[in-house]
Amino acid sequence: MTTKPVILTGDRTTGPLHIGHYAGSLRNRLSFQDSHEQYLLLADAQALTDHAHDPAKVRRNVMEVALDYLAVGIDPTKSTICLQSHLPALAELSMLYLNFVTVARLERNPTIKDEIRMRGFGRNVPAGFLCYPAAQAADITAFKATRVPVGADQAPLIEQTNEIVRRINAAAEKVILPEAEAVIPKSGRLPGIDGKSKMSKSGGNAIPLSASPDAISAAVRAMYTDPGHLRVADPGKVEGNVVFSYLDAFDEDEETVADLKAQYRRGGLGDAVIKRRLDDVLQALVAPIRQRREELAKHQDHVLDVIRAGTLRAQDVTEATRRDVVTGLGLFQL
């Protein structure tokens, strides 16, 4: 019997998911649930590291993210959807792992440095946010995951997880935790519709998976293209053009997209034409997801049952790892 590799993925519960999540990870998760033992973490505890001032938002969006998972086709009989804050082993491992990393190393993590700068924390960074690499190491290792889907900008977090793993294994003088591989999607991270930054729930530049047809069309009309492409006859730039970035991510007719790019570069193709094509593509993508989501939202008890069942299963898995680490390190036990 072949044991499937373990993969851990998940999302912070700070808002409903958007099409950037779908392009970056949700599509892959649908295939991972057949080829891997997959755990999806509703990361409400991690969301509090920069939303402690609004815990109601974090609590409310647990259900929103779970609905999005189920609406895109995540099968709870194949993938385990679990709630981070209800896995006590994660908190204990996080505290333990902080003894295997220095403050200076946490501050040097490129991902954390960029996030601190983007949020304008300065020296007022919440301690929980600064210590996130240790907490994520706890998340990953508690499931003994060997694969973790992340964006390229998140890869330094996996590197730091593996540093902590190596230090723990060295202290135990045996391998009690596996190292993990960062699985980076080929499509990369989608820009926001404004073209100025990555698509994000908090940036107001994303298209939710639950967006209405009118909201999708409005977002496409507002998309950044090429400011120098003033007339249809003018040659246009494809690089940095948000519409083409989205067509690359979602339009399955790669040959036609390539032809549109060539024509746009030569001149003779208006922004309205490529935006109409993208609108059609996104409407076709989101419509069935939105319909399933609306139906699932009528059955909140079912969604809660899925989260409860997955969390109970995850509690058993993560508690077993906690015992392995405590025993492996030779800590005192009653």
PAVONU-437232 format. One record per atom (N, C-alpha, C, O): y, z, x. Coordinates in pm, whole numbers, plus 50000, padded with zeros to 5 digits. Layout:
N
YZX...
This chain:
334
498815000050084500005000050000501255000050088501415008650175502144990450065503364989150143504464997850083504754997049964505085006150168506185014450122507485006450131507805000850235508225006150023509484998750022510525006150106510525018450108511414998750177512495005450248513445012050148513625007150037514045023150190514955030650102516385025950126516835024850240517085023250018518465018850027519335027949942518985030849827520455032449997521395040949924522695033349907523235027850003523185033149787524465027049759525135035349650524555045149603526325031749610527015039549508528495036749505529005028249579529195043849418530625041749401531325054649364530765063149294532545056049412533385067249373533755066049225534055055049177533735076949155534015076649010535505078848986535925089048931536305068949029537755069649011538265059148913539465058348888537365051148858537755040948762536605031348740535665031048820536665023448632535625013448608535535003648724536505001648797534374997448740534174987948849534814974548815535044971348698535084966648919535764953848900534954942548962533894944949021535444930348950534654918848997534514918849149533604912449202535394925949218535214927349362533964935149395533254931849490533674945549315532434952949333531224943849307530204944649376531364935249207530254926249173529974916649288528824914649327531044910749343530884901349454530384908349579529554902949652530874920549602530574927349727529244934449731528614935249836528794939749614527564947749621526694947049497525464947349509527284946249379526464947249258525454935949247524324938149203525834923849287524874912749283523664915749371522524913249334523964921149490522864924249582521984935449528520774935449548522604945049459521824956249408520784951649307519724957749294521084940849234520124935649137518864930649206517764931949152519004924949326517824920449401517194931949477515974932449494518024941349525517494952749600516544961149515515604967149568516784961749383515964970749302514524965749290513644973249247514284953349326512904948249329512284949349468511074950949481513114948549572512594948349709512704961849779512084963749884513484971249724513724984149788513534995649689513524993649568513365007549744513505019649664514985022949667515505027949767515665020249557517125020549555517665032649479517235035649367518625039349543519345050449480520815046549468521425042049565521365048349348522775045749323523475059049295523155065949198524415062449381525065075449375526395074349302527285066949343526515081849193527805083349124528585093849203528405105949184529465089149291530055097849393531275105349341532405102649382531025114749249532135122449192532655132949288533855135849289531785138849369532245148849465533125142349571534155147849610532725130649617533535123749717534865119149657535875118849727534865115649530536105111349465537145122649462538345119949462536675135149461537605146449457538345148449589539345155549593537875142249698538535144249826539975139249826540795144049904540285129649738541685125549725542135125049578543175119249546541325131149490541695131949348541525146149293541305148049174541615156149381541455169949335542555173949237542385183349160543675166949241544775169749150544495164649009545195168148914543445156248994543145150348863541625149948842541035139248832541005161748833539535161848817539085155548685537955150648676539955155548584539575149348456539315134448474538415128848410540105127948560539905113648588538545111348650537835101948613538185119748746536895118448813535755120648714534785113148712535885131148632534845134348534534695122848433533575118748401535805117848384535785107348281535105094648332534415087748257535305091548458534805078848510533365079148556532825068848597532715090848550531275091148574530575081948474529745073748511530915083448348530295075148245530725060548257529925051548232531975058248296532465044448308531675036748414531255025448392531475042948529530735036248636529275034448597528675024048624528685044648534527295043548489527145032048389526165024648393528095030748299528075019648204528125006148274527424996848237528965005248377529054992748452527734989548521527304977948522527094999648580525804997448645524804991348546524174981148575524684997648431523704993048332524094979448275523224971248246525384977148257525844964648197525584952648286525314941748236525654954348418525404942848506523904940248523523524929748576523064949648479521634947248484520844956748572519654954348596521464967448621520704977348696519674983548601520024988148492518424983548643517314988448560516955002648606516465004348717517175012748522516895026548564515415029448585515065040048637514545020248546513125022048578512805016848718511725019448771513745009648778513565004348912514515010949013514155012649129515695014548968516705020849054517045034548998517055036548876517325043949087517645057549046519155059549046519775059149152519735061648929521165064448915521335079548910520785086048821522085085249004522175099849013523605104449040524435097049092523855117049002525205122849008525335131549132524615141449147526245127949220526385134549350526615149549339525985157349411527505153749250527855167849241526725176649192526785188849205525675170449136524535178149086523345177749182522215180549143523625174249306522585174349410522995184549515523625181049615522655197249494523135207849584522725206149729523415211049819521605199449754521165197449892522205189549972522335191450093522955180749905523975172749975525075181650030525525179750143525505191449950526555200449996526085208850114526835210850210524855213650107524335221950217524175213750344524505218450453523675201550331523535193050449524895189250506525055188550628525865186750420527225183550468527765194750554528285192350663527635207050507528115218450584527375219750717527975222750820526075217550713525275218450834525685207650935525795210251054525895195350885526205184150973527575185551041527795179951148528475193050979529795195051040529685202251175530615201751255528575208851198528355215351327527905205451434527805209051552527655193151394527175182951488528205171951511527875161351563529455174451473530535164751494531825172451519532015183351465532705166851601533975173551632535095168151544535005157151490536145176051531537335171651456537915159151522538325149751453537955159051655538495147451725537715134751692538315124051675536385135751682535575123951649535825119551506535875107551479535985128951415536295125451277537635118151270537765108251198538615122851343539945116751341539955102951406540805094651374539015100551496538965087451563538235076851482538305065051514537525080951377536775071151299537735060651243538645064251168537575047751277538535037651233538705036851082539815034851032537615038351009537705037750863538565049050809539435046850725538335061250859539105072750813540575071450854541465074550776540825066850978542195064951024542945055150933544095057750895542295044050899542935033950813543195039550674544265037250616542225046950620542395052450485543495062950482544265063550386543575071250585544635081450593546005074750597546935078950529546105064150679547375056950689547735050150557548885050550514546755043950493547005036850367547475046350257548315042650175546935058550256547305068250154548515076550191549005084450110549015074950312550215082050355550015097050369550965104650351548805101450402548535115750414549245122150532549705133550523549335114850645549865121050766549005132850805547775131950806549645144050838548905156150874548515164250751547895174850764548865159450633548495166250510547195160750451546955161950331546385154750535545115149250487544225160750438544065170650509543655159550318542725169850271541535171050366541025161050415541105183250391539995185450484538735178250437537985172850518538515178150305537345171250252537375156350282536335150250304538575150550283538715136250311538435133550459537725124150493538995142050545538775140450689537295141750723536795134850812536615150650653535205153450683534255144050608533045146150610534785133850543533945124950464532805118750545531705117250491533005114950675531855109250747530645118450753529505113750746530875131550765529745140850765529105141650627527885142450615529935141350523529405141750387528615129050356527565129650292529115117650402528355105350379527055105350458526035100150411527085111150577525845112450654524825120650577523635117650578525315131050509524415139150426523845130950311522655131750281524705123050246524245114650135523135105250182522075104350119523385098450292522455088250341521135094550385520055090050347521235104950467520015110750523519235118750421518015119950433519905124250320519185132150220518145123550147517115128650104518435110650134517475101450073516605094450177515725086550144516865097650306516195091050418516315075950406515365068350427517545071750369517815057450355517895050850492518465056450586517325039050503517405031350627518315019350614518575012450712518815016850492519745005750469520855010650376520585017550277522095007050411523245011350331524214999550318524834995650417524364993750198525324982850180526754988050189527134997250116527544982150278528954986050294529764973750330529214963750376531074974550308531964964250358532104965550509531784976050565532574955050574532704955250719533614966650764533414972350872534604970150682535534980850720534894994650711535435004450763533734995350646533035008250632531925010050736531315020750744531664999850816530585000650914530725012351011529715018151050531965016151054532085027751144531525040751085531135049651159531495041850952530915053750890529415054350911528845065150931528765042850907527315042450930527035045551077526065052351109527885040551165527735043651307527825058651331527055064351409528775065151263528925079551282527765087251218527335097551271527255082251108526045088251049524915088351152524235098451170524725077151218523645076151316523875085151437522925090151497525135087251474525435096751581524975110851541524355117951621525285114751419524895127951371523375129051364522805139251402522725118451317521255118351310520655120451448519735128351465521185113351547520645114651683520825128751737519945133951806521955134951707522195148651755521255158651688520755167851752521015156651559520095165651488518675163951540517965173751564518255151551556516915149051609516755154651750515705159851786517825153651829517765159151965517655174351962516895180252039518415180651870518345195251859516965199651811516465210151852516355191851724515015195051672513905191151770512765195451756514275183051869513315177851968512205169851902511075169551951512545163451791511625154151725512415146451620513525150451584511855135551573512545127251473512275133051335511165132451284513335138751276513195143651138514025135251040513825135950919514965127351095515795118751010515825104651069515895103151191515765094350984515855080551035517305076151049518185081250981517545066751137518855060451145518955049751036517945044950984520185046151003520425036650895521105024050946521845024351045520845013150878521455000250910522524997050806522284998550686523694992750852524744988250760524414974250711524204965150791524364972350579524104959350520525444953950470525954958550368525994944250542527334939050512527204925850438526624916350491527754924750315527624912350239528334900850308529384902650370527754888950297528324877150362529674873250304530514867850375529874875850175531114871650109532334879350154533464874950136532114891050215533244899150258533954905550139533494904550025535064912050167535794919250062536824909949999537604903550070536834909249868537784900649798539194906249805539394918349795540184897549824541574902349817541954905449673541294900849580543014913149656543544915449522544194902849470544454893549546544454902449340545024890249282546414887449337546894876049329547084897649395548404895749454548334890149595549364886249652547124889749653546974884349787547484893149898547414889350014547984904949865548614913649965547674924150021547924929450129546604927149952545704937749996544344935549933544154926549851543384944049972542064942949914542114946749766542964954649723541214940949689541114944449549540684958949537539734963149602541384966749454541044980849440541364985649300542224980149231540624996149259540855002049127542235008149119542895007549015542675014249229543955021349228545145012249254546285015849225544875000149310545984991549349546554983249235547584976849253545904983349118546404975549005546304960549028547004952848962545444956349119545344942149151543904937049136543474927949207543184943149042541764939849024541504935348881542294937748790540374928748862539924924448730538684932648695537624930348753538784942148602537624950448567536484942048511536714931448453535264946948528534104940148470534124940548318533404932948252534954949448263535074950348117536324943148066536694944947950536974935148149538234928648111538054919347992537024912747979539054919047905539034910147790539294895847836539784893847947538974885747752539274871847790540744869647822541084862747918541644875647741543074873947766543494880347897544334874947970542904892047928543254898848054542784890748174543484890148275541624884648164541124876248274542054864448295542444861348408542404857748187543284846048198544644849848256545194842648339545184861148212546474865548264546394868548414547314865248489545294874648456545124877948598545014865148681545584864348790544294855148631544144842648705545484835448714545834830148820546244835348605547564828948609548484835448711549324828848771548314848548731549194855948823548724855248967549404860449056547594848848994547034849149129547904841949231548524831649203547924847849348548634842249464547874829949513546654830249529548624819049537547994806949590548634803449725548384810249824549444793049728550164789149850551624787349813551974778049741552504796349861553914795449824554584782549869555644778849816553984775549966554554762850011554104750949930554574739749949553184753349838552644742449754553504741449628553114745949521554694735449644555684735549536555454724249436555734725849317554944712949483554684701649394553234697449406552594699849509552714691249303551314687149303551004678249422549914679149480551934669849460551714660349569551724667049706551234661249803552264679149716552354685949845550974690149895550144694749817550714688650027549494694450084549534709550069550594715750082548384715650043548334730050023547394736850121546514730450178547574749850140546714757750228545614764650146545884770750042544414763350193543274769950130543114784050185542774793350111543344785650315543214798750378544274808250322545464805050318543824820150278544744829850219545064827150074545814834650011544494816550019544714813049879543694820849796542484818549806544184830049714543294839049640542374831449545541214835149529542884821049483542074813549387540844807649456539734808349403541034802049574539894796349645538954807249697537744805249703539514818849734538654829949776537714833949663536544836749685538244834049539537434837849424536444826849386535324829649345536874814249401535944803249374534784803649473533634801349435535064806649600533994807949699533014818949659531814817649680533544829849602532704841349569531894839349442530774844449431532434832049345531814831849212531374818149161530514817449074531924807249212531574793849163530294789449234530284788049356529244787149159527954783549217527894768949259526984764949332528864760749215528894746649252529684745149382530864741649380529024747749493529694747849622530224733949659531274732949723529524723549621529954709949655531274706549587532164700749649531394710149460532644707349389533794715649446534904710549459533534728149480534574736649540535034730649672536234730549700534104725549752534464719249879535334706949855536294704549929535004699049752535824687349719537234691449676538214685049713537314702149596538624707049552539464711749670540674709449674538834718249766539554722749886540114710849963541264710950007539284700649979539724688850054540894682049985541864677950049540804680849853541874674549777543144683049782544244677549792543004696049775544164705049778544874703949913546104703849921544074703250020544664702050154545424688750170546474688350234544884678050112545534664950123546794664150039547744657150074546794671449927547864670049830547374662049711546484653649725547954664649595547534657549475546734666149379546234661249278546614679049411545884688149323546774700249294547194707349385547044702349166547934713249127547224726649117546014727249096548004737449130547454750849115546854753048977545874760248962547444746748876546964748648739545514744048725544744749848649545144733548797543794728148786542774737948843541754740848780543044743048963542074752249025542054765548950541014772148946543174769548893543184782048816542394780548687541714789948645542464768848623541664766648501540184767248533539394772848457539804761548648538374762048686537944776448710536884780648664538764783948784538414797848811538364805948682537474814348666539284803648592539274810948465537954808548392537354817948339537524796048388536244792848322535074800148389534194805448322535084800348523533994806748598533964821748569532904827448544535134828248573535184842748553534894846548408534254856748383535334838548314535024841248172533524841048151532974849548081532844831148211531384830048196530674841648263529634846248215531214846548374530604857748445530754870748367529774878048349531954873548321532264886648263531794888048119531454899048076531774877248043531474878047899530164885447870530184894747789529044881747930527794888947898527804903447947527204912147883528474906048060528574919848109529374928148010528984939347976530494922747965531354929947870530614932547740530734943347682529864922747693529124924247569528064935247580527924943547490527304935247691526284945647711526944959347725526424969347675528074959747792528774972447812529244978247679529104990247654529794969747595530264974347465529114979947382529294989747310527954973747390526794978547315526294991747373525965000947298526234992647506525795005047570526735016647539526295028047525528025013747529529015024247502528815030747366529285041847341528105023847277527805029547145526675039747153526415046947056526005040247267524835048947284525035057947406524285057047504526045066447399526395075147511525235084547549525045087547666524475088947449523365098047478522325091347567521755097747656522095078647544521135071247628521635070547772520855072647865522925067747790523485066847925523375080447994523045081148113523665091247921523545104647978522095107748016521845113948119521155103347934519745105547964519345098348094518575103648174519885086248113519605078748236520125086348357519435087448458521355091748347521945099148459521155112048484520865115448599520805119048378520045131648394518705129148460518335136048555517975119248410516635116448464516715112448611515925116948693517685103948644517835099648782518245111048873517785111948987519115119848822519585131148902518455141048929518355146449039517615143548829516475152448849515535146948956515045154449041515295134048951514425128049053515075129149191514415132349289516375126549197517085127249324517145141449378517155143549500517185151249289517165165249334515895168249411515935174849515514765163449361513495165649431513495159149569513065165149667513995146849576514005139449702514925146149804514535148249919516145149449762517125154949856516775169149898517045173150011516175176949807515755190449843514625190049945514565198550034513735180449933512665179050031513225176050169512745181350269514255167650175514895164550304515595176950359515525179550479516265184350273516935196650319515925205950385516205211750490514775207450323513735216050381513255210550515513005218250608513125197350525512705191250651513695194350763513305197450875515005193450730516025195750832516055210550873516115213750992516025219250775516055233650804514845237750887514965245150985513675232750848512445236050922512465229751061512095236051160512905217051067512925209951194513855216351296513575216251416514975221851249515925228351338515525242851369516115249351456514525247851297514065261351322515015272051271515095282851329515745269051162516665278951108515895290151038514765288350994516545301651029515915313350967515675310750819516555305550751514505314350769514175312850628513495325350576512655331350644513865329050456513235340650390511955336150318511275344350257
